[in-house]
Amino acid sequence: MRSLLIVLTILAAFAIPAEAQNHLKVGEQAPTFTTASLDGKQFDLAGARGKVVLVAFWSTRCAICQSEIPKLNSLQARLRDKNVEFLALSMEPANRISTFLAKHRFDFRVIPESFDIVLKYADRDKEGNLEMGFPAYYLIDPQGNIVFKDSGWDRTVELEAKINSLLTRQLASARP
């Protein structure tokens, strides 16, 4: 019975008209979520206020995602000691991601089974179908607003520039 309820809930989410769905825009408040990472630690987006948060949606089956991981690891390394949280969310199960990560290092906090979060972030077409390219990036400022939204190949230079700009503004506003 519980399985049937879960399936019906997912189907209902897809049946809602496109007008009623989130079509997130830069400047809007990011949808909050609480979830567990692959290492079992909890992450709460609302609790990350005061930090810059980079949310990257990816898949182990996505060739572009795989090619981006080294660049994202370099970005994370350059900003390691800064006030930035790096998240890599995948809809895939933990065991598949763990197998992939055994061969491919990914230095972000990896979050498996993130379909519920994808539903909050993905755009919808006129029929209400999900539209999200992979990898997809959402950069969230310390106040919880989306300041960058994009998908595809080679976004790390732009992401780094935007993160550094946010960090500079944060430091400037903290000065007396």
C-alpha positions in Angstrom: 0.0 0.0 0.0 2.8 2.4 0.9 4.5 1.8 -2.5 1.3 2.6 -4.3 1.0 5.8 -2.4 4.6 6.8 -3.3 3.9 6.0 -7.0 0.7 8.0 -7.0 2.4 11.0 -5.3 5.1 11.0 -8.0 2.6 10.7 -10.8 0.6 13.6 -9.3 3.7 15.7 -9.3 4.1 15.2 -13.0 0.4 15.8 -13.7 0.3 19.3 -12.3 0.0 21.9 -15.1 3.2 23.7 -16.1 1.8 27.0 -14.9 1.7 25.7 -11.4 5.3 24.4 -11.5 8.4 26.2 -10.3 10.2 28.0 -13.2 13.1 29.2 -11.1 14.7 32.5 -12.1 17.8 34.3 -11.1 17.0 36.6 -8.2 14.4 34.2 -6.7 14.7 32.4 -3.4 16.1 28.9 -3.9 13.8 26.1 -2.8 15.1 24.7 0.5 15.8 21.1 1.1 17.2 18.8 3.7 19.0 15.7 2.7 21.7 13.2 3.5 25.0 13.1 1.6 26.7 9.9 0.5 28.7 9.8 3.7 25.5 10.0 5.8 25.9 13.6 7.0 22.8 15.8 6.8 22.7 19.0 4.8 20.1 21.6 5.2 20.0 24.4 2.6 18.2 26.8 5.0 20.9 26.1 7.6 23.6 27.1 5.0 22.5 30.8 5.1 25.5 33.0 5.3 27.4 30.7 2.9 27.6 30.7 -0.9 26.2 27.3 -2.1 26.9 25.7 -5.5 24.4 23.0 -6.3 25.4 20.8 -9.3 23.0 18.2 -10.6 24.8 15.4 -12.4 24.7 11.8 -13.4 27.3 9.0 -13.6 25.9 8.3 -17.1 26.4 11.8 -18.4 29.6 12.2 -20.5 29.6 15.9 -20.1 29.2 15.6 -16.3 32.2 13.2 -16.2 34.3 15.6 -18.2 33.4 18.4 -15.9 34.3 16.7 -12.6 38.1 17.4 -12.8 37.3 21.1 -13.5 34.8 21.2 -10.6 37.4 19.5 -8.3 39.9 22.2 -9.2 37.3 24.9 -8.5 36.6 23.4 -5.1 40.3 23.2 -4.3 40.8 26.8 -5.2 37.9 27.9 -2.9 38.4 25.2 -0.2 39.1 27.6 2.6 36.3 30.1 1.6 32.7 30.3 2.8 31.4 28.1 0.0 29.5 24.8 0.1 29.8 22.5 -2.9 27.0 20.0 -3.5 26.7 17.4 -6.3 23.2 15.9 -6.4 22.3 12.9 -8.5 19.0 11.0 -8.9 20.9 7.8 -8.9 21.1 5.3 -6.0 24.0 5.4 -3.6 25.5 2.1 -4.7 25.8 3.2 -8.3 27.4 6.5 -7.3 29.8 4.8 -4.9 30.9 2.4 -7.7 31.5 5.4 -10.0 33.4 7.4 -7.3 35.7 4.4 -6.6 37.2 5.2 -10.1 36.5 8.9 -10.4 37.2 11.3 -7.5 34.6 14.0 -6.9 35.4 16.5 -4.2 31.9 17.9 -3.7 29.5 16.7 -1.0 27.8 14.0 -3.1 24.0 13.5 -2.5 22.4 10.4 -4.0 18.7 9.8 -4.7 17.8 13.5 -5.2 14.8 13.1 -7.4 12.6 15.1 -5.0 15.1 18.0 -5.1 15.2 17.8 -8.9 11.4 18.3 -8.9 11.9 21.5 -7.0 14.6 22.9 -9.3 13.9 21.6 -12.8 11.9 23.8 -15.3 8.9 22.4 -17.0 7.7 22.5 -20.6 4.2 23.4 -21.7 3.0 19.9 -20.9 4.6 19.9 -17.5 7.5 17.6 -18.4 10.8 18.1 -16.6 13.4 20.2 -18.4 16.9 20.1 -17.0 20.2 19.7 -18.8 23.0 17.9 -17.1 25.1 19.0 -15.5 22.9 21.8 -14.2 24.3 24.5 -11.9 22.5 26.7 -9.4 24.6 29.2 -7.4 22.9 30.4 -4.3 24.0 33.6 -2.4 24.4 33.9 1.4 20.8 35.2 1.6 19.4 32.1 -0.2 18.8 33.7 -3.6 19.6 32.1 -6.9 22.3 34.3 -8.6 23.3 31.9 -11.4 21.4 29.2 -13.2 22.8 27.3 -16.2 23.6 23.9 -17.6 26.1 22.2 -19.9 29.7 22.1 -20.6 32.5 24.3 -19.2 30.8 26.7 -16.7 33.5 26.7 -14.1 35.2 29.9 -15.2 31.9 31.8 -14.9 31.0 30.0 -11.7 34.3 30.9 -10.1 34.0 34.6 -11.1 30.5 34.8 -9.6 31.5 32.9 -6.4 34.5 35.3 -5.9 32.2 38.3 -6.5 29.8 37.0 -3.9 32.6 36.4 -1.4 34.0 39.9 -2.0 30.6 41.5 -1.4 30.2 39.4 1.7 33.6 40.6 3.1 32.9 44.2 2.2 29.5 44.2 3.9 31.1 42.6 7.1 33.6 45.5 7.4 32.7 48.3 9.8 
